[in-house]
Amino acid sequence: MVALRKMFVDKEYRGAKVGVAYRLLKHALAWAKEKAIHQLFLGTTTQFLAAHKFYEKNGFTKLEKEELPSTFPLVKVDKIFYKLYIR
């Protein structure tokens, strides 16, 4: 299990046209595969709607806070949580 702790992309580099966030995520997933990690968790705030769409578009599914692993590093502002199975 791995927790993705905050991934921010500067405003001018956001969006599918530039693809920075997508490349960062793919790099993180490749690293996780190398380390034989099969699950990735993350938390985000309610205001980052574009981030929610990005995560869901890339295979993440929402889960309740209570479904997080007990070792997940909670951040007080995070209210929405996601999980991704890494294949």
Distance bins in CASP14 RR format, pairs under 12 A and 6 or more apart:
PFRMAT RR
TARGET T0000
AUTHOR 0000-0000-0000
RMODE 2
METHOD distances of the structure
MODEL  1
1 32 0 0 0 0 1 0 0 0 0 0 0
1 35 0 0 0 0 0 1 0 0 0 0 0
1 36 0 0 0 0 0 1 0 0 0 0 0
1 37 1 0 0 1 0 0 0 0 0 0 0
1 38 0 0 0 0 1 0 0 0 0 0 0
1 39 1 0 1 0 0 0 0 0 0 0 0
1 40 1 0 0 1 0 0 0 0 0 0 0
1 41 1 0 0 1 0 0 0 0 0 0 0
1 42 0 0 0 0 0 1 0 0 0 0 0
1 68 0 0 0 0 1 0 0 0 0 0 0
1 69 1 0 1 0 0 0 0 0 0 0 0
1 70 0 0 0 0 0 1 0 0 0 0 0
1 71 1 0 0 1 0 0 0 0 0 0 0
1 72 1 0 0 1 0 0 0 0 0 0 0
1 73 0 0 0 0 0 1 0 0 0 0 0
1 83 0 0 0 0 1 0 0 0 0 0 0
1 84 0 0 0 0 0 1 0 0 0 0 0
1 85 0 0 0 0 0 1 0 0 0 0 0
1 86 0 0 0 0 0 1 0 0 0 0 0
2 28 0 0 0 0 1 0 0 0 0 0 0
2 29 0 0 0 0 1 0 0 0 0 0 0
2 31 0 0 0 0 1 0 0 0 0 0 0
2 32 1 0 1 0 0 0 0 0 0 0 0
2 33 0 0 0 0 0 1 0 0 0 0 0
2 34 0 0 0 0 0 1 0 0 0 0 0
2 35 0 0 0 0 1 0 0 0 0 0 0
2 36 0 0 0 0 0 1 0 0 0 0 0
2 37 1 0 1 0 0 0 0 0 0 0 0
2 38 0 0 0 0 1 0 0 0 0 0 0
2 39 1 0 0 1 0 0 0 0 0 0 0
2 40 1 0 1 0 0 0 0 0 0 0 0
2 41 1 0 0 1 0 0 0 0 0 0 0
2 42 0 0 0 0 1 0 0 0 0 0 0
2 69 0 0 0 0 0 1 0 0 0 0 0
2 71 0 0 0 0 0 1 0 0 0 0 0
2 72 0 0 0 0 0 1 0 0 0 0 0
2 73 0 0 0 0 0 1 0 0 0 0 0
2 83 0 0 0 0 0 1 0 0 0 0 0
2 84 0 0 0 0 1 0 0 0 0 0 0
2 85 0 0 0 0 0 1 0 0 0 0 0
2 86 0 0 0 0 1 0 0 0 0 0 0
3 28 0 0 0 0 0 1 0 0 0 0 0
3 32 0 0 0 0 0 1 0 0 0 0 0
3 37 0 0 0 0 0 1 0 0 0 0 0
3 39 0 0 0 0 1 0 0 0 0 0 0
3 40 1 0 0 1 0 0 0 0 0 0 0
3 41 1 0 1 0 0 0 0 0 0 0 0
3 42 1 0 0 1 0 0 0 0 0 0 0
3 43 0 0 0 0 1 0 0 0 0 0 0
3 44 0 0 0 0 0 1 0 0 0 0 0
3 68 0 0 0 0 1 0 0 0 0 0 0
3 69 0 0 0 0 1 0 0 0 0 0 0
3 71 0 0 0 0 1 0 0 0 0 0 0
3 72 1 0 1 0 0 0 0 0 0 0 0
3 73 1 0 1 0 0 0 0 0 0 0 0
3 74 0 0 0 0 1 0 0 0 0 0 0
3 75 0 0 0 0 1 0 0 0 0 0 0
3 78 0 0 0 0 0 1 0 0 0 0 0
3 81 0 0 0 0 1 0 0 0 0 0 0
3 82 0 0 0 0 0 1 0 0 0 0 0
3 83 0 0 0 0 0 1 0 0 0 0 0
3 84 0 0 0 0 0 1 0 0 0 0 0
4 21 0 0 0 0 0 1 0 0 0 0 0
4 24 0 0 0 0 1 0 0 0 0 0 0
4 25 0 0 0 0 1 0 0 0 0 0 0
4 27 0 0 0 0 0 1 0 0 0 0 0
4 28 1 0 0 1 0 0 0 0 0 0 0
4 29 0 0 0 0 1 0 0 0 0 0 0
4 31 0 0 0 0 0 1 0 0 0 0 0
4 32 0 0 0 0 1 0 0 0 0 0 0
4 37 0 0 0 0 0 1 0 0 0 0 0
4 39 0 0 0 0 0 1 0 0 0 0 0
4 40 1 0 1 0 0 0 0 0 0 0 0
4 41 1 0 0 1 0 0 0 0 0 0 0
4 42 1 0 1 0 0 0 0 0 0 0 0
4 43 1 0 0 1 0 0 0 0 0 0 0
4 44 0 0 0 0 1 0 0 0 0 0 0
4 51 0 0 0 0 0 1 0 0 0 0 0
4 55 0 0 0 0 1 0 0 0 0 0 0
4 58 0 0 0 0 0 1 0 0 0 0 0
4 60 0 0 0 0 1 0 0 0 0 0 0
4 72 0 0 0 0 0 1 0 0 0 0 0
4 73 0 0 0 0 0 1 0 0 0 0 0
4 75 0 0 0 0 0 1 0 0 0 0 0
4 78 0 0 0 0 0 1 0 0 0 0 0
4 81 0 0 0 0 0 1 0 0 0 0 0
4 82 0 0 0 0 1 0 0 0 0 0 0
4 83 0 0 0 0 0 1 0 0 0 0 0
4 84 0 0 0 0 1 0 0 0 0 0 0
4 86 0 0 0 0 0 1 0 0 0 0 0
5 28 0 0 0 0 0 1 0 0 0 0 0
5 40 0 0 0 0 0 1 0 0 0 0 0
5 41 0 0 0 0 1 0 0 0 0 0 0
5 42 1 0 0 1 0 0 0 0 0 0 0
5 43 0 0 0 0 1 0 0 0 0 0 0
5 44 0 0 0 0 0 1 0 0 0 0 0
5 72 0 0 0 0 0 1 0 0 0 0 0
5 73 1 0 0 1 0 0 0 0 0 0 0
5 74 0 0 0 0 0 1 0 0 0 0 0
5 75 1 0 0 1 0 0 0 0 0 0 0
5 78 0 0 0 0 1 0 0 0 0 0 0
6 24 0 0 0 0 0 1 0 0 0 0 0
6 42 0 0 0 0 1 0 0 0 0 0 0
6 43 0 0 0 0 1 0 0 0 0 0 0
6 44 0 0 0 0 1 0 0 0 0 0 0
6 45 0 0 0 0 0 1 0 0 0 0 0
6 48 0 0 0 0 0 1 0 0 0 0 0
6 51 0 0 0 0 0 1 0 0 0 0 0
6 73 0 0 0 0 0 1 0 0 0 0 0
6 75 1 0 0 1 0 0 0 0 0 0 0
6 77 0 0 0 0 0 1 0 0 0 0 0
6 78 0 0 0 0 1 0 0 0 0 0 0
7 14 0 0 0 0 0 1 0 0 0 0 0
7 20 0 0 0 0 0 1 0 0 0 0 0
7 21 1 0 0 1 0 0 0 0 0 0 0
7 22 0 0 0 0 0 1 0 0 0 0 0
7 23 0 0 0 0 0 1 0 0 0 0 0
7 24 1 0 0 1 0 0 0 0 0 0 0
7 25 1 0 0 1 0 0 0 0 0 0 0
7 26 0 0 0 0 0 1 0 0 0 0 0
7 27 0 0 0 0 0 1 0 0 0 0 0
7 28 1 0 0 1 0 0 0 0 0 0 0
7 40 0 0 0 0 0 1 0 0 0 0 0
7 42 1 0 0 1 0 0 0 0 0 0 0
7 43 0 0 0 0 0 1 0 0 0 0 0
7 44 0 0 0 0 1 0 0 0 0 0 0
7 48 0 0 0 0 0 1 0 0 0 0 0
7 51 0 0 0 0 1 0 0 0 0 0 0
7 54 0 0 0 0 1 0 0 0 0 0 0
7 55 0 0 0 0 1 0 0 0 0 0 0
7 58 0 0 0 0 0 1 0 0 0 0 0
7 60 0 0 0 0 0 1 0 0 0 0 0
7 82 0 0 0 0 0 1 0 0 0 0 0
8 14 0 0 0 0 1 0 0 0 0 0 0
8 20 0 0 0 0 0 1 0 0 0 0 0
8 21 0 0 0 0 1 0 0 0 0 0 0
8 24 0 0 0 0 1 0 0 0 0 0 0
8 44 0 0 0 0 0 1 0 0 0 0 0
8 45 0 0 0 0 0 1 0 0 0 0 0
8 48 0 0 0 0 1 0 0 0 0 0 0
8 50 0 0 0 0 0 1 0 0 0 0 0
8 51 0 0 0 0 1 0 0 0 0 0 0
8 54 0 0 0 0 0 1 0 0 0 0 0
9 15 0 0 0 0 1 0 0 0 0 0 0
9 16 0 0 0 0 0 1 0 0 0 0 0
9 18 0 0 0 0 1 0 0 0 0 0 0
9 19 0 0 0 0 1 0 0 0 0 0 0
9 20 1 0 1 0 0 0 0 0 0 0 0
9 21 1 0 1 0 0 0 0 0 0 0 0
9 22 0 0 0 0 1 0 0 0 0 0 0
9 23 0 0 0 0 1 0 0 0 0 0 0
9 24 1 0 0 1 0 0 0 0 0 0 0
9 25 0 0 0 0 0 1 0 0 0 0 0
9 48 0 0 0 0 0 1 0 0 0 0 0
9 50 0 0 0 0 0 1 0 0 0 0 0
9 51 0 0 0 0 1 0 0 0 0 0 0
9 54 0 0 0 0 1 0 0 0 0 0 0
10 18 0 0 0 0 1 0 0 0 0 0 0
10 20 0 0 0 0 1 0 0 0 0 0 0
10 21 0 0 0 0 0 1 0 0 0 0 0
10 24 0 0 0 0 0 1 0 0 0 0 0
11 18 0 0 0 0 0 1 0 0 0 0 0
11 20 0 0 0 0 0 1 0 0 0 0 0
11 21 0 0 0 0 0 1 0 0 0 0 0
11 50 0 0 0 0 0 1 0 0 0 0 0
12 18 0 0 0 0 1 0 0 0 0 0 0
12 20 0 0 0 0 1 0 0 0 0 0 0
13 19 1 0 0 1 0 0 0 0 0 0 0
13 20 1 0 1 0 0 0 0 0 0 0 0
13 21 0 0 0 0 1 0 0 0 0 0 0
13 22 0 0 0 0 0 1 0 0 0 0 0
13 23 0 0 0 0 0 1 0 0 0 0 0
13 24 0 0 0 0 0 1 0 0 0 0 0
14 20 1 0 0 1 0 0 0 0 0 0 0
14 21 1 0 0 1 0 0 0 0 0 0 0
14 22 0 0 0 0 0 1 0 0 0 0 0
14 24 0 0 0 0 0 1 0 0 0 0 0
14 48 0 0 0 0 0 1 0 0 0 0 0
14 50 1 0 0 1 0 0 0 0 0 0 0
14 51 0 0 0 0 1 0 0 0 0 0 0
14 53 0 0 0 0 0 1 0 0 0 0 0
14 54 0 0 0 0 1 0 0 0 0 0 0
15 21 1 0 0 1 0 0 0 0 0 0 0
15 22 0 0 0 0 1 0 0 0 0 0 0
15 23 0 0 0 0 0 1 0 0 0 0 0
15 50 0 0 0 0 1 0 0 0 0 0 0
15 51 0 0 0 0 0 1 0 0 0 0 0
15 53 0 0 0 0 0 1 0 0 0 0 0
15 54 0 0 0 0 1 0 0 0 0 0 0
15 57 0 0 0 0 0 1 0 0 0 0 0
16 22 1 0 0 1 0 0 0 0 0 0 0
16 23 0 0 0 0 0 1 0 0 0 0 0
16 50 0 0 0 0 0 1 0 0 0 0 0
16 53 0 0 0 0 0 1 0 0 0 0 0
16 54 0 0 0 0 1 0 0 0 0 0 0
16 57 0 0 0 0 1 0 0 0 0 0 0
16 58 0 0 0 0 0 1 0 0 0 0 0
18 24 0 0 0 0 0 1 0 0 0 0 0
19 25 0 0 0 0 1 0 0 0 0 0 0
19 26 0 0 0 0 1 0 0 0 0 0 0
19 27 0 0 0 0 0 1 0 0 0 0 0
19 54 0 0 0 0 0 1 0 0 0 0 0
19 58 0 0 0 0 0 1 0 0 0 0 0
20 26 0 0 0 0 0 1 0 0 0 0 0
20 27 0 0 0 0 0 1 0 0 0 0 0
20 54 0 0 0 0 0 1 0 0 0 0 0
21 27 0 0 0 0 0 1 0 0 0 0 0
21 28 0 0 0 0 0 1 0 0 0 0 0
21 48 0 0 0 0 0 1 0 0 0 0 0
21 50 0 0 0 0 1 0 0 0 0 0 0
21 51 0 0 0 0 1 0 0 0 0 0 0
21 53 0 0 0 0 0 1 0 0 0 0 0
21 54 1 0 0 1 0 0 0 0 0 0 0
21 55 0 0 0 0 1 0 0 0 0 0 0
21 57 0 0 0 0 0 1 0 0 0 0 0
21 58 0 0 0 0 1 0 0 0 0 0 0
22 28 0 0 0 0 0 1 0 0 0 0 0
22 29 0 0 0 0 0 1 0 0 0 0 0
22 54 1 0 0 1 0 0 0 0 0 0 0
22 55 0 0 0 0 0 1 0 0 0 0 0
22 57 0 0 0 0 1 0 0 0 0 0 0
22 58 1 0 0 1 0 0 0 0 0 0 0
23 29 0 0 0 0 0 1 0 0 0 0 0
23 30 0 0 0 0 0 1 0 0 0 0 0
23 58 0 0 0 0 0 1 0 0 0 0 0
24 30 0 0 0 0 0 1 0 0 0 0 0
24 31 0 0 0 0 0 1 0 0 0 0 0
24 54 0 0 0 0 0 1 0 0 0 0 0
24 58 0 0 0 0 0 1 0 0 0 0 0
25 31 0 0 0 0 0 1 0 0 0 0 0
25 32 0 0 0 0 0 1 0 0 0 0 0
25 40 0 0 0 0 1 0 0 0 0 0 0
25 42 0 0 0 0 0 1 0 0 0 0 0
25 51 0 0 0 0 0 1 0 0 0 0 0
25 54 0 0 0 0 1 0 0 0 0 0 0
25 55 0 0 0 0 1 0 0 0 0 0 0
25 57 0 0 0 0 0 1 0 0 0 0 0
25 58 1 0 0 1 0 0 0 0 0 0 0
25 59 0 0 0 0 0 1 0 0 0 0 0
25 60 0 0 0 0 1 0 0 0 0 0 0
25 82 0 0 0 0 0 1 0 0 0 0 0
25 84 0 0 0 0 1 0 0 0 0 0 0
25 86 0 0 0 0 0 1 0 0 0 0 0
26 32 0 0 0 0 0 1 0 0 0 0 0
26 33 0 0 0 0 0 1 0 0 0 0 0
26 58 0 0 0 0 1 0 0 0 0 0 0
26 86 0 0 0 0 0 1 0 0 0 0 0
27 33 0 0 0 0 0 1 0 0 0 0 0
27 34 0 0 0 0 0 1 0 0 0 0 0
28 34 0 0 0 0 0 1 0 0 0 0 0
28 35 0 0 0 0 0 1 0 0 0 0 0
28 37 0 0 0 0 1 0 0 0 0 0 0
28 40 1 0 0 1 0 0 0 0 0 0 0
28 42 0 0 0 0 0 1 0 0 0 0 0
28 58 0 0 0 0 0 1 0 0 0 0 0
28 84 0 0 0 0 0 1 0 0 0 0 0
28 86 0 0 0 0 1 0 0 0 0 0 0
29 35 0 0 0 0 0 1 0 0 0 0 0
29 37 0 0 0 0 1 0 0 0 0 0 0
29 38 0 0 0 0 0 1 0 0 0 0 0
29 39 0 0 0 0 0 1 0 0 0 0 0
29 40 1 0 0 1 0 0 0 0 0 0 0
29 58 0 0 0 0 1 0 0 0 0 0 0
29 59 0 0 0 0 0 1 0 0 0 0 0
29 60 0 0 0 0 0 1 0 0 0 0 0
29 84 1 0 0 1 0 0 0 0 0 0 0
29 85 0 0 0 0 0 1 0 0 0 0 0
29 86 1 0 0 1 0 0 0 0 0 0 0
29 87 0 0 0 0 1 0 0 0 0 0 0
30 37 0 0 0 0 0 1 0 0 0 0 0
30 40 0 0 0 0 0 1 0 0 0 0 0
30 86 0 0 0 0 1 0 0 0 0 0 0
31 37 0 0 0 0 1 0 0 0 0 0 0
31 40 0 0 0 0 0 1 0 0 0 0 0
31 86 0 0 0 0 0 1 0 0 0 0 0
32 38 0 0 0 0 1 0 0 0 0 0 0
32 39 0 0 0 0 1 0 0 0 0 0 0
32 40 1 0 0 1 0 0 0 0 0 0 0
32 41 0 0 0 0 0 1 0 0 0 0 0
32 84 0 0 0 0 1 0 0 0 0 0 0
32 85 0 0 0 0 0 1 0 0 0 0 0
32 86 1 0 1 0 0 0 0 0 0 0 0
32 87 0 0 0 0 0 1 0 0 0 0 0
33 39 0 0 0 0 0 1 0 0 0 0 0
33 40 0 0 0 0 0 1 0 0 0 0 0
33 84 0 0 0 0 0 1 0 0 0 0 0
33 85 0 0 0 0 0 1 0 0 0 0 0
33 86 1 0 0 1 0 0 0 0 0 0 0
33 87 0 0 0 0 1 0 0 0 0 0 0
34 86 0 0 0 0 0 1 0 0 0 0 0
35 86 0 0 0 0 1 0 0 0 0 0 0
36 86 0 0 0 0 1 0 0 0 0 0 0
37 84 0 0 0 0 0 1 0 0 0 0 0
37 85 0 0 0 0 0 1 0 0 0 0 0
37 86 1 0 0 1 0 0 0 0 0 0 0
37 87 0 0 0 0 0 1 0 0 0 0 0
38 83 0 0 0 0 0 1 0 0 0 0 0
38 84 0 0 0 0 1 0 0 0 0 0 0
38 85 1 0 0 1 0 0 0 0 0 0 0
38 86 1 0 1 0 0 0 0 0 0 0 0
38 87 0 0 0 0 1 0 0 0 0 0 0
39 60 0 0 0 0 0 1 0 0 0 0 0
39 61 0 0 0 0 0 1 0 0 0 0 0
39 63 0 0 0 0 0 1 0 0 0 0 0
39 67 0 0 0 0 0 1 0 0 0 0 0
39 68 0 0 0 0 0 1 0 0 0 0 0
39 69 0 0 0 0 1 0 0 0 0 0 0
39 71 0 0 0 0 0 1 0 0 0 0 0
39 72 0 0 0 0 0 1 0 0 0 0 0
39 82 0 0 0 0 0 1 0 0 0 0 0
39 83 1 0 0 1 0 0 0 0 0 0 0
39 84 1 0 0 1 0 0 0 0 0 0 0
39 85 1 0 0 1 0 0 0 0 0 0 0
39 86 1 0 0 1 0 0 0 0 0 0 0
39 87 0 0 0 0 0 1 0 0 0 0 0
40 55 0 0 0 0 0 1 0 0 0 0 0
40 58 0 0 0 0 0 1 0 0 0 0 0
40 59 0 0 0 0 0 1 0 0 0 0 0
40 60 0 0 0 0 1 0 0 0 0 0 0
40 61 0 0 0 0 0 1 0 0 0 0 0
40 63 0 0 0 0 0 1 0 0 0 0 0
40 68 0 0 0 0 0 1 0 0 0 0 0
40 69 0 0 0 0 0 1 0 0 0 0 0
40 72 0 0 0 0 0 1 0 0 0 0 0
40 81 0 0 0 0 0 1 0 0 0 0 0
40 82 0 0 0 0 1 0 0 0 0 0 0
40 83 1 0 0 1 0 0 0 0 0 0 0
40 84 1 0 1 0 0 0 0 0 0 0 0
40 85 0 0 0 0 1 0 0 0 0 0 0
40 86 1 0 0 1 0 0 0 0 0 0 0
40 87 0 0 0 0 0 1 0 0 0 0 0
41 55 0 0 0 0 0 1 0 0 0 0 0
41 60 0 0 0 0 1 0 0 0 0 0 0
41 61 0 0 0 0 0 1 0 0 0 0 0
41 62 0 0 0 0 0 1 0 0 0 0 0
41 63 0 0 0 0 1 0 0 0 0 0 0
41 65 0 0 0 0 0 1 0 0 0 0 0
41 67 0 0 0 0 1 0 0 0 0 0 0
41 68 1 0 0 1 0 0 0 0 0 0 0
41 69 1 0 0 1 0 0 0 0 0 0 0
41 70 0 0 0 0 0 1 0 0 0 0 0
41 71 0 0 0 0 1 0 0 0 0 0 0
41 72 1 0 1 0 0 0 0 0 0 0 0
41 73 0 0 0 0 1 0 0 0 0 0 0
41 74 0 0 0 0 0 1 0 0 0 0 0
41 75 0 0 0 0 0 1 0 0 0 0 0
41 78 0 0 0 0 0 1 0 0 0 0 0
41 80 0 0 0 0 0 1 0 0 0 0 0
41 81 1 0 0 1 0 0 0 0 0 0 0
41 82 1 0 0 1 0 0 0 0 0 0 0
41 83 1 0 1 0 0 0 0 0 0 0 0
41 84 1 0 0 1 0 0 0 0 0 0 0
41 85 0 0 0 0 0 1 0 0 0 0 0
41 86 0 0 0 0 0 1 0 0 0 0 0
42 48 0 0 0 0 0 1 0 0 0 0 0
42 51 0 0 0 0 1 0 0 0 0 0 0
42 52 0 0 0 0 0 1 0 0 0 0 0
42 54 0 0 0 0 0 1 0 0 0 0 0
42 55 1 0 0 1 0 0 0 0 0 0 0
42 56 0 0 0 0 0 1 0 0 0 0 0
42 58 0 0 0 0 0 1 0 0 0 0 0
42 59 0 0 0 0 0 1 0 0 0 0 0
42 60 1 0 0 1 0 0 0 0 0 0 0
42 61 0 0 0 0 0 1 0 0 0 0 0
42 62 0 0 0 0 0 1 0 0 0 0 0
42 63 0 0 0 0 0 1 0 0 0 0 0
42 68 0 0 0 0 1 0 0 0 0 0 0
42 72 0 0 0 0 1 0 0 0 0 0 0
42 73 0 0 0 0 0 1 0 0 0 0 0
42 74 0 0 0 0 0 1 0 0 0 0 0
42 75 0 0 0 0 1 0 0 0 0 0 0
42 78 0 0 0 0 1 0 0 0 0 0 0
42 80 0 0 0 0 1 0 0 0 0 0 0
42 81 1 0 0 1 0 0 0 0 0 0 0
42 82 1 0 1 0 0 0 0 0 0 0 0
42 83 0 0 0 0 1 0 0 0 0 0 0
42 84 0 0 0 0 1 0 0 0 0 0 0
43 51 0 0 0 0 1 0 0 0 0 0 0
43 52 0 0 0 0 0 1 0 0 0 0 0
43 55 0 0 0 0 1 0 0 0 0 0 0
43 60 0 0 0 0 1 0 0 0 0 0 0
43 62 0 0 0 0 0 1 0 0 0 0 0
43 63 0 0 0 0 1 0 0 0 0 0 0
43 64 0 0 0 0 0 1 0 0 0 0 0
43 65 0 0 0 0 1 0 0 0 0 0 0
43 68 0 0 0 0 1 0 0 0 0 0 0
43 72 0 0 0 0 1 0 0 0 0 0 0
43 73 0 0 0 0 1 0 0 0 0 0 0
43 74 0 0 0 0 1 0 0 0 0 0 0
43 75 1 0 0 1 0 0 0 0 0 0 0
43 76 0 0 0 0 0 1 0 0 0 0 0
43 77 0 0 0 0 1 0 0 0 0 0 0
43 78 1 0 1 0 0 0 0 0 0 0 0
43 79 0 0 0 0 1 0 0 0 0 0 0
43 80 1 0 0 1 0 0 0 0 0 0 0
43 81 1 0 1 0 0 0 0 0 0 0 0
43 82 1 0 0 1 0 0 0 0 0 0 0
43 83 0 0 0 0 1 0 0 0 0 0 0
43 84 0 0 0 0 0 1 0 0 0 0 0
44 50 0 0 0 0 0 1 0 0 0 0 0
44 51 1 0 1 0 0 0 0 0 0 0 0
44 52 1 0 0 1 0 0 0 0 0 0 0
44 53 0 0 0 0 0 1 0 0 0 0 0
44 54 0 0 0 0 1 0 0 0 0 0 0
44 55 1 0 0 1 0 0 0 0 0 0 0
44 56 0 0 0 0 0 1 0 0 0 0 0
44 60 0 0 0 0 1 0 0 0 0 0 0
44 62 0 0 0 0 0 1 0 0 0 0 0
44 75 0 0 0 0 1 0 0 0 0 0 0
44 77 0 0 0 0 1 0 0 0 0 0 0
44 78 1 0 1 0 0 0 0 0 0 0 0
44 79 1 0 0 1 0 0 0 0 0 0 0
44 80 1 0 1 0 0 0 0 0 0 0 0
44 81 1 0 0 1 0 0 0 0 0 0 0
44 82 1 0 0 1 0 0 0 0 0 0 0
45 51 0 0 0 0 1 0 0 0 0 0 0
45 52 0 0 0 0 1 0 0 0 0 0 0
45 75 0 0 0 0 1 0 0 0 0 0 0
45 76 0 0 0 0 0 1 0 0 0 0 0
45 77 1 0 1 0 0 0 0 0 0 0 0
45 78 1 0 0 1 0 0 0 0 0 0 0
45 79 1 0 0 1 0 0 0 0 0 0 0
45 80 1 0 0 1 0 0 0 0 0 0 0
45 81 0 0 0 0 0 1 0 0 0 0 0
46 52 0 0 0 0 1 0 0 0 0 0 0
46 62 0 0 0 0 0 1 0 0 0 0 0
46 77 0 0 0 0 1 0 0 0 0 0 0
46 78 0 0 0 0 1 0 0 0 0 0 0
46 79 1 0 1 0 0 0 0 0 0 0 0
46 80 1 0 0 1 0 0 0 0 0 0 0
46 81 0 0 0 0 0 1 0 0 0 0 0
47 77 0 0 0 0 1 0 0 0 0 0 0
47 78 0 0 0 0 0 1 0 0 0 0 0
47 79 0 0 0 0 1 0 0 0 0 0 0
47 80 0 0 0 0 1 0 0 0 0 0 0
48 54 0 0 0 0 1 0 0 0 0 0 0
48 55 0 0 0 0 1 0 0 0 0 0 0
48 77 0 0 0 0 0 1 0 0 0 0 0
48 78 0 0 0 0 0 1 0 0 0 0 0
48 79 0 0 0 0 0 1 0 0 0 0 0
48 80 0 0 0 0 1 0 0 0 0 0 0
48 82 0 0 0 0 0 1 0 0 0 0 0
49 55 0 0 0 0 0 1 0 0 0 0 0
49 56 0 0 0 0 0 1 0 0 0 0 0
49 80 0 0 0 0 0 1 0 0 0 0 0
50 56 0 0 0 0 0 1 0 0 0 0 0
50 57 0 0 0 0 0 1 0 0 0 0 0
51 57 0 0 0 0 0 1 0 0 0 0 0
51 58 0 0 0 0 0 1 0 0 0 0 0
51 60 0 0 0 0 0 1 0 0 0 0 0
51 78 0 0 0 0 0 1 0 0 0 0 0
51 80 0 0 0 0 1 0 0 0 0 0 0
51 82 0 0 0 0 1 0 0 0 0 0 0
52 58 0 0 0 0 0 1 0 0 0 0 0
52 59 0 0 0 0 0 1 0 0 0 0 0
52 60 0 0 0 0 1 0 0 0 0 0 0
52 61 0 0 0 0 0 1 0 0 0 0 0
52 62 0 0 0 0 1 0 0 0 0 0 0
52 79 0 0 0 0 0 1 0 0 0 0 0
52 80 1 0 0 1 0 0 0 0 0 0 0
52 81 0 0 0 0 0 1 0 0 0 0 0
52 82 0 0 0 0 1 0 0 0 0 0 0
53 59 0 0 0 0 0 1 0 0 0 0 0
53 60 0 0 0 0 0 1 0 0 0 0 0
53 62 0 0 0 0 0 1 0 0 0 0 0
53 80 0 0 0 0 0 1 0 0 0 0 0
53 82 0 0 0 0 0 1 0 0 0 0 0
54 60 0 0 0 0 1 0 0 0 0 0 0
54 82 0 0 0 0 0 1 0 0 0 0 0
55 61 0 0 0 0 1 0 0 0 0 0 0
55 62 0 0 0 0 1 0 0 0 0 0 0
55 63 0 0 0 0 0 1 0 0 0 0 0
55 80 0 0 0 0 1 0 0 0 0 0 0
55 81 0 0 0 0 0 1 0 0 0 0 0
55 82 1 0 1 0 0 0 0 0 0 0 0
55 83 0 0 0 0 1 0 0 0 0 0 0
55 84 1 0 0 1 0 0 0 0 0 0 0
56 62 1 0 0 1 0 0 0 0 0 0 0
56 80 0 0 0 0 0 1 0 0 0 0 0
56 82 1 0 0 1 0 0 0 0 0 0 0
56 83 0 0 0 0 0 1 0 0 0 0 0
56 84 0 0 0 0 0 1 0 0 0 0 0
57 82 0 0 0 0 0 1 0 0 0 0 0
57 84 0 0 0 0 0 1 0 0 0 0 0
58 82 0 0 0 0 1 0 0 0 0 0 0
58 84 1 0 0 1 0 0 0 0 0 0 0
58 86 0 0 0 0 0 1 0 0 0 0 0
59 82 0 0 0 0 1 0 0 0 0 0 0
59 83 0 0 0 0 1 0 0 0 0 0 0
59 84 1 0 1 0 0 0 0 0 0 0 0
59 85 0 0 0 0 1 0 0 0 0 0 0
59 86 0 0 0 0 0 1 0 0 0 0 0
59 87 0 0 0 0 0 1 0 0 0 0 0
60 80 0 0 0 0 0 1 0 0 0 0 0
60 81 0 0 0 0 1 0 0 0 0 0 0
60 82 1 1 0 0 0 0 0 0 0 0 0
60 83 1 0 0 1 0 0 0 0 0 0 0
60 84 1 0 1 0 0 0 0 0 0 0 0
60 85 0 0 0 0 1 0 0 0 0 0 0
60 86 0 0 0 0 0 1 0 0 0 0 0
61 67 0 0 0 0 0 1 0 0 0 0 0
61 80 0 0 0 0 0 1 0 0 0 0 0
61 81 0 0 0 0 1 0 0 0 0 0 0
61 82 1 0 0 1 0 0 0 0 0 0 0
61 83 1 0 1 0 0 0 0 0 0 0 0
61 84 1 0 0 1 0 0 0 0 0 0 0
61 85 0 0 0 0 1 0 0 0 0 0 0
62 68 0 0 0 0 0 1 0 0 0 0 0
62 79 0 0 0 0 0 1 0 0 0 0 0
62 80 1 0 0 1 0 0 0 0 0 0 0
62 81 1 0 0 1 0 0 0 0 0 0 0
62 82 1 0 1 0 0 0 0 0 0 0 0
62 83 0 0 0 0 1 0 0 0 0 0 0
62 84 0 0 0 0 0 1 0 0 0 0 0
63 69 0 0 0 0 0 1 0 0 0 0 0
63 72 0 0 0 0 0 1 0 0 0 0 0
63 80 0 0 0 0 1 0 0 0 0 0 0
63 81 1 0 1 0 0 0 0 0 0 0 0
63 82 1 0 0 1 0 0 0 0 0 0 0
63 83 1 0 1 0 0 0 0 0 0 0 0
63 84 0 0 0 0 0 1 0 0 0 0 0
63 85 0 0 0 0 0 1 0 0 0 0 0
64 79 0 0 0 0 0 1 0 0 0 0 0
64 80 0 0 0 0 1 0 0 0 0 0 0
64 81 1 0 0 1 0 0 0 0 0 0 0
64 82 0 0 0 0 0 1 0 0 0 0 0
64 83 0 0 0 0 0 1 0 0 0 0 0
65 72 0 0 0 0 1 0 0 0 0 0 0
65 74 1 0 0 1 0 0 0 0 0 0 0
65 75 0 0 0 0 0 1 0 0 0 0 0
65 76 0 0 0 0 0 1 0 0 0 0 0
65 78 0 0 0 0 1 0 0 0 0 0 0
65 79 0 0 0 0 1 0 0 0 0 0 0
65 80 0 0 0 0 1 0 0 0 0 0 0
65 81 1 0 1 0 0 0 0 0 0 0 0
65 82 0 0 0 0 0 1 0 0 0 0 0
65 83 0 0 0 0 0 1 0 0 0 0 0
66 72 0 0 0 0 0 1 0 0 0 0 0
66 74 0 0 0 0 0 1 0 0 0 0 0
66 81 0 0 0 0 1 0 0 0 0 0 0
67 81 1 0 0 1 0 0 0 0 0 0 0
67 82 0 0 0 0 0 1 0 0 0 0 0
67 83 1 0 0 1 0 0 0 0 0 0 0
68 74 1 0 0 1 0 0 0 0 0 0 0
68 75 0 0 0 0 0 1 0 0 0 0 0
68 78 0 0 0 0 0 1 0 0 0 0 0
68 80 0 0 0 0 0 1 0 0 0 0 0
68 81 1 0 1 0 0 0 0 0 0 0 0
68 82 0 0 0 0 0 1 0 0 0 0 0
68 83 0 0 0 0 1 0 0 0 0 0 0
69 81 0 0 0 0 0 1 0 0 0 0 0
69 83 0 0 0 0 1 0 0 0 0 0 0
72 78 0 0 0 0 1 0 0 0 0 0 0
72 81 0 0 0 0 1 0 0 0 0 0 0
72 82 0 0 0 0 0 1 0 0 0 0 0
72 83 0 0 0 0 0 1 0 0 0 0 0
73 81 0 0 0 0 0 1 0 0 0 0 0
74 81 0 0 0 0 1 0 0 0 0 0 0
75 81 0 0 0 0 0 1 0 0 0 0 0
END
